[in-house]
Amino acid sequence: MKMTGKILSVLLTGAVVLSMTACNNEGGGIFSAVEAPDIDPDAATGVVTYFTYETNFMTDNAEMLTLFRERYNGSIDVQTGATSLNYFEMLGTKIATGDSPDLIRYEWMAFPHGMSYNMFTPLDKYIDFDDPLWSGMKETAEQYAYNGKHFYVPYMHSTYFALLYNNVVLKDNGINDDPIEYVKNNTWDWPTFEGMLKRWMDINPNNVGYNGVSALPFAFTTGKKMIEITPDGQILNNLMDTDVVRCMDWLEGMRKNGLTGATAEKAAEGKYNGYTDPQEAFKPFSMDGGLLMFLGMEPTWAYGAAKQALDAAGIENEIKFIPFPRDPQADKWYQATDTYGYLIPAGAKNVKGAMDWITLLRTEEIDPENIANAKAKACDSTAQAQPQCLNRKCNDTINPDALKRHVYTDEENAAGVMVCPSCNTPREMIYKVVWTEEQWDMYQEMLVDGEKYTLLYDNLYGFSTDFKNLFVDDNRNLLTSVLFGDNEKSYTQRANEIMGSVEGYLQPYRDRMAADARGEEVTTTPAA
């Protein structure tokens, strides 16, 4: 059995944003360093306990669970009861009381927060990065290493941030050089991006050049993270790094020239400034005809949301997305990434079964047939009809569903029946976002072309929600104010204002990491 729709379903149904729901609590117990137990590769897989606050794990993973049973004779026992707010606190309690689950899904708070409390089992005994199965993942896994150990090895990447645009609108306004061609020609850099924004604002001063996420993905293009945890056990604060400051100065200049976000006057008129719903982003702002050029956002969800909204409104569109522009001074093309995978909590009783699940996910992720099938499904424009009548007053007696609506039979589908035989309601079609082959190939390149892109994950997300919110919460905070806030203070001024708070958060983690490296029991508590 091949997973023909597994990759596509993860990307296009919204599951791609699940790992963004980082927990707000700082739970976790005080634990000693964890040793990875030996496992018998020939032992039975058995039942794997999975602790989660998800409510749809079984349905979202139905095909994978079937494969798990067929290939490994394994099954998943889902343990719920937690919420996104108390998830790590409950996990810490389970570990401390000897009731550890075998698996949890990776969340932002797992690294470094959870790892700093020795909440997980190192995977180095079980994963060989020289094995073709894990080809291309070593560099990413190193970004999650804690004191030289790998407690988390993701099985897949997400593009996380990209620039979306409606190429039809660009062409209608006389901009015929499609930005995706700059990417293909390796000329998509900061000056080219800024030049396009200037041209856009010259066309109509009511336009907006860039809206969306904060300055973080621009900072990534320098090759620097705002907060970096190195594999050898250091926690670096790069807020005042020369390259980061250079990037922020460039962005501030564009903000002052009206190229990013809406001006105060436009914002007062209701125009978007900063985060913009992709369903609204590419529609005209108002009667003045103002339009957005680039939307910075997680692309797979935003691509479909924007396209469906424009199609429903009858607006001609050619939605595309591309990576953020390259820093012309950087040695490589660096891009932001997020990842998906699982961790094995300390004290897990079925490490073998947990590793079988992780191995299965990676095997299916890189399977060439799966990849080809996912592309074919994404690019398939074949129209599909609704499987049942949508008239709630259908009152069908032939083949009804629970609401007594007619469910079309295989014979009716084969015959192309397009009118309900019970109530004569015309059969509706299912809306489907169709990817172009060009866009799908670009997406895959952004994910897996290690020769062109170096994928970076910023560690600022992994300490606490309060810590993250110092950087990216709203337009008053450090990395959002640069693009969408007022111009009263410079980035350097704002960074210096929060530097004490940032260091106050980081130092207990540095102390705990150092204690762990010395083999001492962790006894400190992170800053609130």
One Martini backbone bead per residue (centre of mass of N, CA, C, O) as a GRO file, in nm:
protein
  528
    1MET     BB    1   0.094   0.037   0.025
    2LYS     BB    2   0.045   0.369  -0.081
    3MET     BB    3   0.095   0.723  -0.001
    4THR     BB    4  -0.058   0.930  -0.214
    5GLY     BB    5  -0.178   1.167   0.012
    6LYS     BB    6  -0.002   1.243   0.259
    7ILE     BB    7   0.164   1.494   0.188
    8LEU     BB    8  -0.065   1.672   0.084
    9SER     BB    9  -0.246   1.676   0.336
   10VAL     BB   10  -0.044   1.820   0.518
   11LEU     BB   11  -0.013   2.084   0.339
   12LEU     BB   12  -0.348   2.150   0.261
   13THR     BB   13  -0.526   2.126   0.555
   14GLY     BB   14  -0.345   2.266   0.810
   15ALA     BB   15  -0.132   2.084   0.955
   16VAL     BB   16   0.116   2.276   0.903
   17VAL     BB   17   0.032   2.462   1.174
   18LEU     BB   18   0.047   2.298   1.441
   19SER     BB   19   0.352   2.365   1.544
   20MET     BB   20   0.272   2.675   1.616
   21THR     BB   21   0.135   2.583   1.903
   22ALA     BB   22   0.283   2.699   2.137
   23CYS     BB   23   0.327   2.681   2.457
   24ASN     BB   24   0.262   2.884   2.753
   25ASN     BB   25   0.400   2.710   2.938
   26GLU     BB   26   0.661   2.590   3.202
   27GLY     BB   27   0.672   2.306   3.236
   28GLY     BB   28   0.826   2.070   3.445
   29GLY     BB   29   1.071   1.896   3.578
   30ILE     BB   30   1.324   1.738   3.774
   31PHE     BB   31   1.594   1.588   3.598
   32SER     BB   32   1.789   1.357   3.496
   33ALA     BB   33   1.985   1.227   3.291
   34VAL     BB   34   1.938   1.057   2.985
   35GLU     BB   35   1.933   0.723   2.888
   36ALA     BB   36   1.965   0.517   2.623
   37PRO     BB   37   1.824   0.240   2.546
   38ASP     BB   38   1.834  -0.064   2.451
   39ILE     BB   39   1.733  -0.224   2.141
   40ASP     BB   40   1.544  -0.464   1.974
   41PRO     BB   41   1.498  -0.496   1.635
   42ASP     BB   42   1.312  -0.776   1.676
   43ALA     BB   43   1.104  -0.659   1.828
   44ALA     BB   44   0.808  -0.579   1.905
   45THR     BB   45   0.615  -0.304   1.865
   46GLY     BB   46   0.326  -0.261   1.941
   47VAL     BB   47   0.223  -0.029   2.176
   48VAL     BB   48   0.184   0.325   2.137
   49THR     BB   49   0.212   0.604   2.332
   50TYR     BB   50   0.020   0.915   2.286
   51PHE     BB   51   0.069   1.251   2.375
   52THR     BB   52  -0.211   1.490   2.354
   53TYR     BB   53  -0.429   1.772   2.225
   54GLU     BB   54  -0.543   1.636   2.008
   55THR     BB   55  -0.856   1.534   1.818
   56ASN     BB   56  -0.739   1.414   1.507
   57PHE     BB   57  -0.522   1.190   1.478
   58MET     BB   58  -0.666   0.936   1.359
   59THR     BB   59  -0.779   1.073   1.097
   60ASP     BB   60  -0.515   1.216   0.988
   61ASN     BB   61  -0.357   0.906   1.026
   62ALA     BB   62  -0.493   0.657   0.888
   63GLU     BB   63  -0.283   0.556   0.680
   64MET     BB   64  -0.042   0.529   0.872
   65LEU     BB   65  -0.178   0.328   1.067
   66THR     BB   66  -0.209   0.106   0.860
   67LEU     BB   67   0.094   0.075   0.800
   68PHE     BB   68   0.181   0.011   1.089
   69ARG     BB   69   0.024  -0.254   1.098
   70GLU     BB   70   0.135  -0.396   0.837
   71ARG     BB   71   0.458  -0.362   0.894
   72TYR     BB   72   0.463  -0.380   1.243
   73ASN     BB   73   0.222  -0.447   1.424
   74GLY     BB   74   0.112  -0.160   1.507
   75SER     BB   75   0.003   0.085   1.759
   76ILE     BB   76  -0.203   0.363   1.879
   77ASP     BB   77  -0.225   0.525   2.196
   78VAL     BB   78  -0.432   0.782   2.286
   79GLN     BB   79  -0.349   1.060   2.499
   80THR     BB   80  -0.546   1.278   2.676
   81GLY     BB   81  -0.633   1.614   2.851
   82ALA     BB   82  -0.484   1.827   2.727
   83THR     BB   83  -0.355   2.144   2.661
   84SER     BB   84  -0.176   2.401   2.524
   85LEU     BB   85  -0.123   2.520   2.825
   86ASN     BB   86  -0.056   2.216   2.990
   87TYR     BB   87   0.124   2.009   2.843
   88PHE     BB   88   0.412   2.020   2.983
   89GLU     BB   89   0.314   1.985   3.268
   90MET     BB   90   0.187   1.701   3.226
   91LEU     BB   91   0.441   1.566   3.120
   92GLY     BB   92   0.613   1.608   3.372
   93THR     BB   93   0.430   1.441   3.556
   94LYS     BB   94   0.451   1.173   3.407
   95ILE     BB   95   0.754   1.139   3.434
   96ALA     BB   96   0.777   1.168   3.753
   97THR     BB   97   0.550   0.912   3.790
   98GLY     BB   98   0.605   0.682   3.559
   99ASP     BB   99   0.396   0.786   3.297
  100SER     BB  100   0.527   0.768   3.028
  101PRO     BB  101   0.525   0.820   2.719
  102ASP     BB  102   0.645   0.740   2.386
  103LEU     BB  103   0.506   1.006   2.259
  104ILE     BB  104   0.565   1.326   2.101
  105ARG     BB  105   0.510   1.615   1.960
  106TYR     BB  106   0.653   1.864   1.818
  107GLU     BB  107   0.738   2.163   1.992
  108TRP     BB  108   0.877   2.454   2.059
  109MET     BB  109   0.916   2.387   2.378
  110ALA     BB  110   1.116   2.142   2.348
  111PHE     BB  111   1.320   2.373   2.222
  112PRO     BB  112   1.493   2.392   2.509
  113HIS     BB  113   1.309   2.347   2.749
  114GLY     BB  114   1.265   2.037   2.773
  115MET     BB  115   1.570   1.960   2.750
  116SER     BB  116   1.659   2.122   3.013
  117TYR     BB  117   1.480   1.884   3.180
  118ASN     BB  118   1.518   1.594   3.077
  119MET     BB  119   1.246   1.486   2.893
  120PHE     BB  120   1.435   1.316   2.691
  121THR     BB  121   1.544   1.090   2.446
  122PRO     BB  122   1.810   1.000   2.295
  123LEU     BB  123   1.874   0.915   1.928
  124ASP     BB  124   2.173   0.824   1.848
  125LYS     BB  125   2.140   0.506   1.862
  126TYR     BB  126   1.896   0.501   1.618
  127ILE     BB  127   2.040   0.722   1.428
  128ASP     BB  128   2.174   0.733   1.092
  129PHE     BB  129   2.305   0.987   0.893
  130ASP     BB  130   2.427   0.780   0.667
  131ASP     BB  131   2.157   0.705   0.605
  132PRO     BB  132   1.945   0.749   0.342
  133LEU     BB  133   1.692   0.807   0.515
  134TRP     BB  134   1.860   1.081   0.644
  135SER     BB  135   1.900   1.248   0.411
  136GLY     BB  136   1.930   1.600   0.479
  137MET     BB  137   1.900   1.609   0.823
  138LYS     BB  138   2.155   1.681   0.982
  139GLU     BB  139   2.163   1.991   0.971
  140THR     BB  140   1.893   2.026   1.113
  141ALA     BB  141   1.944   1.856   1.373
  142GLU     BB  142   2.177   2.041   1.479
  143GLN     BB  143   1.972   2.277   1.562
  144TYR     BB  144   1.864   2.060   1.807
  145ALA     BB  145   2.103   2.036   1.971
  146TYR     BB  146   2.200   1.907   2.306
  147ASN     BB  147   2.495   1.876   2.410
  148GLY     BB  148   2.539   1.680   2.139
  149LYS     BB  149   2.241   1.589   2.135
  150HIS     BB  150   1.961   1.395   1.982
  151PHE     BB  151   1.616   1.439   2.057
  152TYR     BB  152   1.561   1.565   1.758
  153VAL     BB  153   1.434   1.424   1.441
  154PRO     BB  154   1.315   1.518   1.166
  155TYR     BB  155   1.102   1.420   0.879
  156MET     BB  156   1.023   1.731   0.807
  157HIS     BB  157   0.962   2.017   0.618
  158SER     BB  158   0.905   2.372   0.618
  159THR     BB  159   0.898   2.683   0.479
  160TYR     BB  160   0.707   2.896   0.652
  161PHE     BB  161   0.843   3.129   0.466
  162ALA     BB  162   0.697   3.357   0.219
  163LEU     BB  163   0.629   3.508  -0.102
  164LEU     BB  164   0.332   3.648  -0.206
  165TYR     BB  165   0.159   3.671  -0.534
  166ASN     BB  166  -0.009   3.845  -0.810
  167ASN     BB  167   0.078   3.826  -1.137
  168VAL     BB  168  -0.158   3.963  -1.279
  169VAL     BB  169  -0.133   4.239  -1.140
  170LEU     BB  170   0.146   4.303  -1.230
  171LYS     BB  171   0.087   4.297  -1.538
  172ASP     BB  172  -0.151   4.508  -1.532
  173ASN     BB  173   0.089   4.724  -1.414
  174GLY     BB  174   0.365   4.665  -1.598
  175ILE     BB  175   0.489   4.401  -1.452
  176ASN     BB  176   0.672   4.151  -1.636
  177ASP     BB  177   0.869   4.058  -1.408
  178ASP     BB  178   0.880   3.768  -1.273
  179PRO     BB  179   1.004   3.681  -0.967
  180ILE     BB  180   1.064   3.375  -1.024
  181GLU     BB  181   1.299   3.437  -1.226
  182TYR     BB  182   1.501   3.544  -1.022
  183VAL     BB  183   1.533   3.280  -0.873
  184LYS     BB  184   1.627   3.105  -1.114
  185ASN     BB  185   1.876   3.327  -1.164
  186ASN     BB  186   1.995   3.431  -0.887
  187THR     BB  187   1.860   3.761  -0.846
  188TRP     BB  188   1.720   3.739  -0.558
  189ASP     BB  189   1.741   4.036  -0.378
  190TRP     BB  190   1.728   4.312  -0.202
  191PRO     BB  191   1.742   4.522  -0.437
  192THR     BB  192   1.522   4.389  -0.611
  193PHE     BB  193   1.296   4.407  -0.407
  194GLU     BB  194   1.303   4.715  -0.362
  195GLY     BB  195   1.255   4.791  -0.658
  196MET     BB  196   0.969   4.672  -0.676
  197LEU     BB  197   0.841   4.844  -0.457
  198LYS     BB  198   0.889   5.118  -0.591
  199ARG     BB  199   0.728   5.063  -0.847
  200TRP     BB  200   0.458   5.010  -0.701
  201MET     BB  201   0.433   5.295  -0.563
  202ASP     BB  202   0.447   5.460  -0.830
  203ILE     BB  203   0.182   5.361  -0.954
  204ASN     BB  204   0.046   5.361  -0.642
  205PRO     BB  205   0.022   5.519  -0.334
  206ASN     BB  206  -0.212   5.303  -0.230
  207ASN     BB  207  -0.025   5.099  -0.205
  208VAL     BB  208   0.138   4.790  -0.093
  209GLY     BB  209   0.429   4.619  -0.068
  210TYR     BB  210   0.448   4.499   0.245
  211ASN     BB  211   0.311   4.216   0.416
  212GLY     BB  212   0.297   4.042   0.741
  213VAL     BB  213   0.552   3.933   0.863
  214SER     BB  214   0.823   3.984   1.008
  215ALA     BB  215   1.178   4.038   1.010
  216LEU     BB  216   1.292   3.750   1.046
  217PRO     BB  217   1.329   3.638   0.746
  218PHE     BB  218   1.536   3.857   0.678
  219ALA     BB  219   1.748   3.787   0.891
  220PHE     BB  220   1.807   3.498   0.787
  221THR     BB  221   1.956   3.587   0.515
  222THR     BB  222   2.234   3.635   0.678
  223GLY     BB  223   2.267   3.358   0.870
  224LYS     BB  224   2.111   3.463   1.124
  225LYS     BB  225   2.015   3.439   1.452
  226MET     BB  226   1.879   3.577   1.720
  227ILE     BB  227   1.866   3.287   1.855
  228GLU     BB  228   2.136   3.060   1.951
  229ILE     BB  229   2.192   2.707   1.952
  230THR     BB  230   2.461   2.523   1.996
  231PRO     BB  231   2.596   2.206   1.982
  232ASP     BB  232   2.820   2.298   2.222
  233GLY     BB  233   2.640   2.480   2.444
  234GLN     BB  234   2.527   2.760   2.333
  235ILE     BB  235   2.379   3.092   2.398
  236LEU     BB  236   2.293   3.327   2.155
  237ASN     BB  237   2.291   3.686   2.123
  238ASN     BB  238   2.197   3.865   1.804
  239LEU     BB  239   2.074   4.156   1.814
  240MET     BB  240   2.381   4.306   1.765
  241ASP     BB  241   2.455   4.201   1.514
  242THR     BB  242   2.584   4.324   1.232
  243ASP     BB  243   2.389   4.185   1.025
  244VAL     BB  244   2.124   4.240   1.166
  245VAL     BB  245   2.146   4.548   1.173
  246ARG     BB  246   2.172   4.585   0.870
  247CYS     BB  247   1.892   4.473   0.805
  248MET     BB  248   1.724   4.671   0.981
  249ASP     BB  249   1.815   4.928   0.841
  250TRP     BB  250   1.694   4.855   0.569
  251LEU     BB  251   1.398   4.825   0.663
  252GLU     BB  252   1.366   5.108   0.782
  253GLY     BB  253   1.404   5.255   0.515
  254MET     BB  254   1.150   5.135   0.380
  255ARG     BB  255   0.949   5.237   0.583
  256LYS     BB  256   1.011   5.545   0.549
  257ASN     BB  257   0.937   5.505   0.222
  258GLY     BB  258   0.661   5.326   0.209
  259LEU     BB  259   0.712   4.993   0.144
  260THR     BB  260   0.589   4.908   0.428
  261GLY     BB  261   0.304   4.887   0.485
  262ALA     BB  262   0.098   5.108   0.636
  263THR     BB  263   0.026   5.398   0.690
  264ALA     BB  264  -0.127   5.581   0.921
  265GLU     BB  265  -0.342   5.681   0.724
  266LYS     BB  266  -0.419   5.401   0.608
  267ALA     BB  267  -0.485   5.263   0.877
  268ALA     BB  268  -0.720   5.463   0.947
  269GLU     BB  269  -0.880   5.348   0.680
  270GLY     BB  270  -0.828   5.011   0.712
  271LYS     BB  271  -0.560   4.926   0.636
  272TYR     BB  272  -0.324   4.707   0.623
  273ASN     BB  273  -0.078   4.630   0.903
  274GLY     BB  274   0.080   4.349   0.853
  275TYR     BB  275  -0.112   4.130   0.930
  276THR     BB  276  -0.274   3.925   0.669
  277ASP     BB  277  -0.530   3.793   0.530
  278PRO     BB  278  -0.518   3.598   0.247
  279GLN     BB  279  -0.827   3.641   0.171
  280GLU     BB  280  -0.764   3.976   0.152
  281ALA     BB  281  -0.482   4.077   0.044
  282PHE     BB  282  -0.558   4.072  -0.298
  283LYS     BB  283  -0.758   4.282  -0.260
  284PRO     BB  284  -0.895   4.562  -0.282
  285PHE     BB  285  -0.908   4.802  -0.048
  286SER     BB  286  -1.064   5.016  -0.240
  287MET     BB  287  -1.164   5.267  -0.452
  288ASP     BB  288  -0.849   5.339  -0.505
  289GLY     BB  289  -0.702   5.047  -0.585
  290GLY     BB  290  -0.537   4.926  -0.379
  291LEU     BB  291  -0.239   4.710  -0.357
  292LEU     BB  292  -0.072   4.419  -0.304
  293MET     BB  293   0.234   4.261  -0.357
  294PHE     BB  294   0.348   4.134  -0.072
  295LEU     BB  295   0.319   3.824   0.119
  296GLY     BB  296   0.422   3.725   0.438
  297MET     BB  297   0.410   3.362   0.470
  298GLU     BB  298   0.278   3.072   0.504
  299PRO     BB  299   0.234   2.919   0.198
  300THR     BB  300   0.040   2.670   0.178
  301TRP     BB  301  -0.205   2.804   0.307
  302ALA     BB  302  -0.206   3.088   0.165
  303TYR     BB  303  -0.231   2.995  -0.125
  304GLY     BB  304  -0.518   2.869  -0.100
  305ALA     BB  305  -0.669   3.105   0.037
  306ALA     BB  306  -0.622   3.319  -0.180
  307LYS     BB  307  -0.730   3.170  -0.428
  308GLN     BB  308  -1.018   3.110  -0.329
  309ALA     BB  309  -1.104   3.404  -0.278
  310LEU     BB  310  -1.062   3.508  -0.571
  311ASP     BB  311  -1.244   3.308  -0.713
  312ALA     BB  312  -1.506   3.383  -0.554
  313ALA     BB  313  -1.473   3.699  -0.657
  314GLY     BB  314  -1.374   3.701  -0.966
  315ILE     BB  315  -1.052   3.718  -0.956
  316GLU     BB  316  -0.790   3.738  -1.127
  317ASN     BB  317  -0.527   3.478  -1.105
  318GLU     BB  318  -0.159   3.420  -1.000
  319ILE     BB  319  -0.055   3.251  -0.761
  320LYS     BB  320   0.254   3.298  -0.579
  321PHE     BB  321   0.577   3.168  -0.451
  322ILE     BB  322   0.874   3.281  -0.271
  323PRO     BB  323   1.153   3.354  -0.151
  324PHE     BB  324   1.338   3.532   0.021
  325PRO     BB  325   1.567   3.752  -0.020
  326ARG     BB  326   1.892   3.784  -0.073
  327ASP     BB  327   2.181   3.844   0.074
  328PRO     BB  328   2.448   3.995  -0.088
  329GLN     BB  329   2.661   3.923   0.168
  330ALA     BB  330   2.611   3.636   0.164
  331ASP     BB  331   2.729   3.301   0.118
  332LYS     BB  332   2.419   3.229   0.114
  333TRP     BB  333   2.097   3.082   0.097
  334TYR     BB  334   1.872   3.179   0.342
  335GLN     BB  335   1.609   2.997   0.523
  336ALA     BB  336   1.321   2.947   0.666
  337THR     BB  337   1.213   2.699   0.915
  338ASP     BB  338   1.019   2.411   0.973
  339THR     BB  339   0.914   2.122   1.168
  340TYR     BB  340   0.856   1.757   1.178
  341GLY     BB  341   0.781   1.548   1.472
  342TYR     BB  342   0.932   1.336   1.727
  343LEU     BB  343   0.938   1.241   2.074
  344ILE     BB  344   1.104   1.071   2.350
  345PRO     BB  345   1.039   1.029   2.651
  346ALA     BB  346   1.127   0.994   2.950
  347GLY     BB  347   1.053   0.658   3.034
  348ALA     BB  348   0.989   0.502   2.805
  349LYS     BB  349   0.857   0.170   2.729
  350ASN     BB  350   0.847   0.202   2.385
  351VAL     BB  351   1.102   0.271   2.194
  352LYS     BB  352   1.077   0.084   1.953
  353GLY     BB  353   0.794   0.176   1.859
  354ALA     BB  354   0.863   0.475   1.827
  355MET     BB  355   1.085   0.430   1.608
  356ASP     BB  356   0.899   0.299   1.401
  357TRP     BB  357   0.725   0.548   1.352
  358ILE     BB  358   0.950   0.741   1.263
  359THR     BB  359   1.051   0.563   1.028
  360LEU     BB  360   0.791   0.558   0.866
  361LEU     BB  361   0.764   0.860   0.810
  362ARG     BB  362   1.033   0.890   0.657
  363THR     BB  363   0.986   0.680   0.439
  364GLU     BB  364   0.731   0.822   0.317
  365GLU     BB  365   0.852   1.106   0.263
  366ILE     BB  366   1.090   0.985   0.046
  367ASP     BB  367   0.910   0.851  -0.145
  368PRO     BB  368   0.889   0.871  -0.483
  369GLU     BB  369   0.591   0.796  -0.522
  370ASN     BB  370   0.472   0.997  -0.324
  371ILE     BB  371   0.584   1.252  -0.456
  372ALA     BB  372   0.447   1.211  -0.732
  373ASN     BB  373   0.153   1.193  -0.625
  374ALA     BB  374   0.141   1.469  -0.492
  375LYS     BB  375   0.183   1.633  -0.749
  376ALA     BB  376  -0.052   1.520  -0.915
  377LYS     BB  377  -0.273   1.610  -0.715
  378ALA     BB  378  -0.207   1.917  -0.702
  379CYS     BB  379  -0.227   1.946  -1.041
  380ASP     BB  380  -0.517   1.850  -1.050
  381SER     BB  381  -0.809   1.973  -1.250
  382THR     BB  382  -1.020   1.783  -1.187
  383ALA     BB  383  -1.340   1.765  -1.151
  384GLN     BB  384  -1.549   1.764  -0.850
  385ALA     BB  385  -1.811   1.619  -0.687
  386GLN     BB  386  -2.031   1.597  -0.463
  387PRO     BB  387  -2.129   1.315  -0.268
  388GLN     BB  388  -2.375   1.503  -0.184
  389CYS     BB  389  -2.646   1.648  -0.105
  390LEU     BB  390  -2.702   2.000   0.019
  391ASN     BB  391  -2.997   1.958   0.088
  392ARG     BB  392  -3.156   1.966   0.401
  393LYS     BB  393  -3.453   1.891   0.244
  394CYS     BB  394  -3.437   1.623   0.084
  395ASN     BB  395  -3.544   1.346   0.203
  396ASP     BB  396  -3.408   1.078   0.152
  397THR     BB  397  -3.474   0.712   0.042
  398ILE     BB  398  -3.235   0.575  -0.117
  399ASN     BB  399  -2.933   0.725  -0.004
  400PRO     BB  400  -2.887   0.826   0.299
  401ASP     BB  401  -2.789   1.026   0.535
  402ALA     BB  402  -2.815   1.157   0.851
  403LEU     BB  403  -2.975   1.414   0.693
  404LYS     BB  404  -3.129   1.301   0.435
  405ARG     BB  405  -2.916   1.297   0.214
  406HIS     BB  406  -2.807   1.233  -0.086
  407VAL     BB  407  -2.604   0.960  -0.186
  408TYR     BB  408  -2.398   0.893  -0.425
  409THR     BB  409  -2.350   0.646  -0.627
  410ASP     BB  410  -2.146   0.468  -0.825
  411GLU     BB  411  -2.343   0.467  -1.062
  412GLU     BB  412  -2.396   0.775  -1.065
  413ASN     BB  413  -2.105   0.862  -1.104
  414ALA     BB  414  -2.055   0.705  -1.372
  415ALA     BB  415  -2.311   0.864  -1.512
  416GLY     BB  416  -2.313   1.176  -1.423
  417VAL     BB  417  -2.487   1.272  -1.195
  418MET     BB  418  -2.630   1.629  -1.140
  419VAL     BB  419  -2.907   1.535  -1.000
  420CYS     BB  420  -3.118   1.493  -0.760
  421PRO     BB  421  -3.349   1.223  -0.731
  422SER     BB  422  -3.521   1.356  -0.486
  423CYS     BB  423  -3.501   1.709  -0.529
  424ASN     BB  424  -3.352   1.844  -0.789
  425THR     BB  425  -3.073   1.925  -0.702
  426PRO     BB  426  -2.801   2.056  -0.790
  427ARG     BB  427  -2.484   1.957  -0.824
  428GLU     BB  428  -2.201   2.021  -0.656
  429MET     BB  429  -1.883   2.147  -0.647
  430ILE     BB  430  -1.549   2.106  -0.570
  431TYR     BB  431  -1.314   2.289  -0.436
  432LYS     BB  432  -0.983   2.336  -0.593
  433VAL     BB  433  -0.652   2.365  -0.545
  434VAL     BB  434  -0.432   2.445  -0.811
  435TRP     BB  435  -0.127   2.358  -0.903
  436THR     BB  436   0.151   2.440  -1.043
  437GLU     BB  437   0.436   2.305  -1.153
  438GLU     BB  438   0.618   2.543  -1.091
  439GLN     BB  439   0.533   2.575  -0.790
  440TRP     BB  440   0.595   2.292  -0.690
  441ASP     BB  441   0.898   2.295  -0.762
  442MET     BB  442   0.969   2.535  -0.585
  443TYR     BB  443   0.885   2.412  -0.320
  444GLN     BB  444   1.081   2.169  -0.328
  445GLU     BB  445   1.337   2.336  -0.344
  446MET     BB  446   1.299   2.482  -0.067
  447LEU     BB  447   1.314   2.204   0.096
  448VAL     BB  448   1.570   2.014  -0.063
  449ASP     BB  449   1.792   2.228  -0.170
  450GLY     BB  450   2.104   2.222  -0.032
  451GLU     BB  451   2.271   2.381  -0.248
  452LYS     BB  452   2.092   2.654  -0.229
  453TYR     BB  453   1.968   2.598   0.063
  454THR     BB  454   1.961   2.720   0.399
  455LEU     BB  455   1.812   2.600   0.685
  456LEU     BB  456   1.642   2.791   0.944
  457TYR     BB  457   1.612   2.794   1.308
  458ASP     BB  458   1.471   2.980   1.561
  459ASN     BB  459   1.515   2.981   1.921
  460LEU     BB  460   1.300   3.194   2.032
  461TYR     BB  461   1.049   2.981   2.052
  462GLY     BB  462   1.170   2.772   2.302
  463PHE     BB  463   1.098   2.912   2.592
  464SER     BB  464   0.851   3.128   2.559
  465THR     BB  465   0.592   3.327   2.493
  466ASP     BB  466   0.700   3.585   2.624
  467PHE     BB  467   0.966   3.583   2.473
  468LYS     BB  468   0.861   3.587   2.183
  469ASN     BB  469   0.691   3.861   2.228
  470LEU     BB  470   0.940   4.053   2.217
  471PHE     BB  471   0.951   4.017   1.889
  472VAL     BB  472   0.638   3.906   1.743
  473ASP     BB  473   0.350   3.997   1.840
  474ASP     BB  474   0.357   4.307   1.747
  475ASN     BB  475   0.402   4.640   1.627
  476ARG     BB  476   0.579   4.702   1.906
  477ASN     BB  477   0.787   4.503   1.847
  478LEU     BB  478   1.090   4.448   1.734
  479LEU     BB  479   1.027   4.287   1.441
  480THR     BB  480   0.762   4.461   1.369
  481SER     BB  481   0.835   4.764   1.392
  482VAL     BB  482   1.029   4.784   1.152
  483LEU     BB  483   0.778   4.745   0.937
  484PHE     BB  484   0.487   4.851   1.116
  485GLY     BB  485   0.569   5.080   1.279
  486ASP     BB  486   0.705   5.327   1.405
  487ASN     BB  487   0.976   5.595   1.377
  488GLU     BB  488   1.077   5.679   1.673
  489LYS     BB  489   1.246   5.410   1.673
  490SER     BB  490   1.503   5.216   1.658
  491TYR     BB  491   1.624   4.911   1.663
  492THR     BB  492   1.855   4.967   1.863
  493GLN     BB  493   1.682   5.092   2.082
  494ARG     BB  494   1.490   4.851   2.127
  495ALA     BB  495   1.705   4.637   2.187
  496ASN     BB  496   1.822   4.780   2.441
  497GLU     BB  497   1.552   4.775   2.606
  498ILE     BB  498   1.538   4.434   2.600
  499MET     BB  499   1.810   4.305   2.683
  500GLY     BB  500   1.763   4.239   2.982
  501SER     BB  501   1.525   4.043   2.938
  502VAL     BB  502   1.667   3.844   2.755
  503GLU     BB  503   1.895   3.767   2.955
  504GLY     BB  504   1.703   3.676   3.184
  505TYR     BB  505   1.601   3.429   3.023
  506LEU     BB  506   1.876   3.288   2.930
  507GLN     BB  507   2.063   3.227   3.178
  508PRO     BB  508   1.923   2.975   3.304
  509TYR     BB  509   1.977   2.802   3.050
  510ARG     BB  510   2.280   2.816   3.058
  511ASP     BB  511   2.313   2.692   3.338
  512ARG     BB  512   2.168   2.424   3.275
  513MET     BB  513   2.346   2.334   3.041
  514ALA     BB  514   2.610   2.329   3.200
  515ALA     BB  515   2.518   2.126   3.415
  516ASP     BB  516   2.457   1.898   3.219
  517ALA     BB  517   2.749   1.878   3.100
  518ARG     BB  518   2.856   1.797   3.403
  519GLY     BB  519   2.628   1.595   3.531
  520GLU     BB  520   2.416   1.760   3.671
  521GLU     BB  521   2.154   1.839   3.840
  522VAL     BB  522   1.861   1.992   3.774
  523THR     BB  523   1.749   2.301   3.976
  524THR     BB  524   1.638   2.516   3.805
  525THR     BB  525   1.439   2.802   3.710
  526PRO     BB  526   1.284   2.970   3.488
  527ALA     BB  527   1.198   3.248   3.374
  528ALA     BB  528   0.883   3.420   3.358
   0.00000   0.00000   0.00000
